Amino acid sequence: MSYGYSQSLAATLLDADSEHLGITLGKHCVKLGIPVAEVADSLGVSRATVYNWFWGLNTPLAKHEKPIRDFIRANRKRR
């Protein structure tokens, strides 16, 4: 996988419930090969926080919801 995404994470995200914003973000980033460091920098959080969202271990705070949705929207056509 590109940018250090493990096959385990990619498989987990493929089967995960997209109802959770962090998992939706993870699916988007893995699919388009967007590095975790770029996501973290863009959202002003740590890489560990982003990984925790991707794995569904934590849910993004309300203050991060709009920036996450904006990030996904801004990077929809990236390849």
C-alpha positions as CSV (number, residue, x, y, z in Angstrom):
1,M,0.0,0.0,0.0
2,S,1.2,3.5,-0.7
3,Y,2.2,5.9,2.1
4,G,2.6,3.2,4.7
5,Y,-1.1,2.0,4.8
6,S,-1.1,-1.6,5.8
7,Q,-3.1,-4.2,4.1
8,S,-4.8,-4.8,7.4
9,L,-6.0,-1.2,7.6
10,A,-7.1,-1.2,4.0
11,A,-9.1,-4.4,4.5
12,T,-10.6,-3.2,7.8
13,L,-11.7,0.1,6.1
14,L,-13.2,-1.8,3.2
15,D,-15.5,-3.7,5.5
16,A,-16.1,-0.9,8.0
17,D,-19.2,1.1,8.6
18,S,-19.0,4.4,6.6
19,E,-21.4,6.0,9.0
20,H,-18.4,7.1,11.1
21,L,-16.7,10.2,9.8
22,G,-13.2,9.0,10.8
23,I,-13.6,5.7,8.9
24,T,-15.1,7.6,5.9
25,L,-12.0,9.8,5.9
26,G,-9.8,6.7,6.2
27,K,-11.4,5.0,3.2
28,H,-11.0,8.2,1.2
29,C,-7.3,8.6,2.1
30,V,-6.4,4.9,1.5
31,K,-8.2,4.9,-1.8
32,L,-6.5,8.0,-3.1
33,G,-3.1,7.4,-1.4
34,I,-3.2,10.6,0.7
35,P,-0.5,10.4,3.3
36,V,-1.6,10.4,7.0
37,A,1.0,13.2,7.6
38,E,-0.8,15.4,5.0
39,V,-4.2,14.7,6.6
40,A,-2.9,15.5,10.1
41,D,-1.2,18.7,9.0
42,S,-4.3,19.8,7.1
43,L,-6.6,19.2,10.1
44,G,-4.2,20.4,12.8
45,V,-4.0,17.1,14.7
46,S,-1.4,14.4,15.2
47,R,-0.8,11.4,12.9
48,A,-1.8,9.1,15.8
49,T,-5.2,10.9,16.1
50,V,-5.8,10.4,12.3
51,Y,-4.9,6.7,12.6
52,N,-7.2,6.3,15.6
53,W,-10.0,7.8,13.5
54,F,-9.2,5.5,10.6
55,W,-9.3,2.4,12.9
56,G,-12.5,3.7,14.5
57,L,-10.8,3.8,17.9
58,N,-11.8,7.4,18.4
59,T,-14.5,9.6,16.9
60,P,-13.5,13.1,15.6
61,L,-14.5,15.9,17.8
62,A,-17.4,18.1,16.6
63,K,-14.9,20.9,15.9
64,H,-13.1,18.6,13.4
65,E,-16.3,17.5,11.5
66,K,-16.5,20.4,9.0
67,P,-12.7,20.5,8.3
68,I,-12.8,16.7,7.7
69,R,-15.7,17.0,5.3
70,D,-14.0,20.0,3.6
71,F,-10.8,17.9,3.3
72,I,-12.7,15.0,1.7
73,R,-14.5,17.3,-0.7
74,A,-11.3,19.2,-1.7
75,N,-9.5,15.9,-2.5
76,R,-12.2,13.9,-4.2
77,K,-10.6,13.9,-7.7
78,R,-7.0,13.5,-6.6
79,R,-4.9,10.7,-8.0
